[in-house]
């Protein structure tokens, strides 16, 4: 299974972007959930 050098980073980049989007979504949802439960001020 020989991949051309230019094909490999593209797949890795897609995986990193998917991971980043999921992490960001969970981070924002947790902040929203925390702000509803823990009212400051």
ABEGO torsion letter per residue (X at the ends): XBBBAAAAAAAAAAAAAAAAAAAAAAAAAAAAAAAAABBBX
